[in-house]
Amino acid sequence: MAEGPTLVVGLGNPGPRYAGNRHNVGFMVADELARRMGGSFKAHRGRADLVEGRLAGERVVLAKPKCYMNESGGPVASLRDFFKLAPDAIVVIHDELDIPYATLRLKLGGGDNGHNGLKSVTKSLGTRDYYRVRFGIGRPPGRQNPADFVLSDFTTVERKELDFFIDRAADAVEMVIERGLEPAQNQYHAS
């Protein structure tokens, strides 16, 4: 990773109404990483809540934008500018419809796949070249609208193992920071 801190951003929607939604899995992973760092989120002028500390032996700024998902890019770009970061010092954690539930996929760059949070981040940063930790939430059942699906809570069955999978996603973020993308992909794509 680059010099200076790594900015790790969990994507989600703010407030209790959205807390358990599939779309908020990025926030859930960020909360687990904050717990590991021994910190709690505090307001920052960049329209995000932050925890600063160390993760995997590296300096990390952990962020949760304080805006709706489709406006996430503004706070991410503001934090990039504030900490003077290159795009490859940014890791974004988000839900992904086209990956089976709880499957992790890690990558650098790529499209937004219709994800409004990523669309906003890419537009605001002016590049796609940031890391993504994609947490599979699967496709909606039957004919359910994908927009309704992402804004619904995980099912009782999914919630039984959700903590384990959030923990695993947090491990993957740490490995990307500590060892780089390829070793993390080798470990987390195989299983």
MOQUIKA-V139836 format. One record per backbone hydrogen bond with DSSP energy under -0.5 kcal/mol. CO is the residue of the C=O (numbers start at 1). NH is the residue of the N-H. If there is no record, write none. Layout:
# MOQUIKA-V139836
<<CO/NH> <CO/NH>>
This chain:
# MOQUIKA-V139836
<<6/8> <6/61> <7/9> <7/91> <8/10> <8/63> <9/11> <9/93> <10/65> <11/26> <11/27> <15/18> <15/19> <18/21> <20/154> <21/24> <22/25> <24/27> <24/28> <25/29> <26/30> <27/31> <28/32> <29/33> <30/34> <31/35> <32/36> <33/37> <34/38> <34/39> <35/38> <42/50> <44/47> <44/48> <47/66> <48/44> <49/64> <50/42> <51/62> <53/60> <55/58> <58/55> <59/6> <60/53> <60/62> <61/8> <62/51> <63/10> <64/49> <65/67> <68/71> <69/72> <71/74> <71/75> <72/76> <73/77> <74/78> <75/79> <76/80> <77/81> <78/82> <79/83> <80/84> <80/85> <81/84> <86/89> <87/90> <89/7> <90/131> <91/9> <92/94> <92/133> <93/11> <94/135> <96/99> <96/137> <96/138> <99/138> <100/103> <103/136> <105/134> <107/132> <112/115> <114/116> <115/119> <116/120> <117/121> <118/122> <119/123> <120/124> <121/125> <122/126> <122/127> <128/130> <130/109> <131/92> <132/107> <132/134> <133/94> <133/135> <134/105> <134/136> <135/96> <136/102> <141/144> <145/148> <145/149> <146/150> <147/151> <149/152> <150/23> <152/22> <155/159> <156/160> <157/160> <157/161> <158/161> <158/162> <159/163> <161/165> <162/166> <163/167> <164/168> <165/169> <166/170> <167/171> <168/172> <169/173> <170/174> <171/175> <172/176> <173/177> <174/178> <175/179> <175/180> <176/180> <180/184> <181/185> <182/186> <183/187> <184/188> <185/189> <185/190> <186/190> <187/191>>
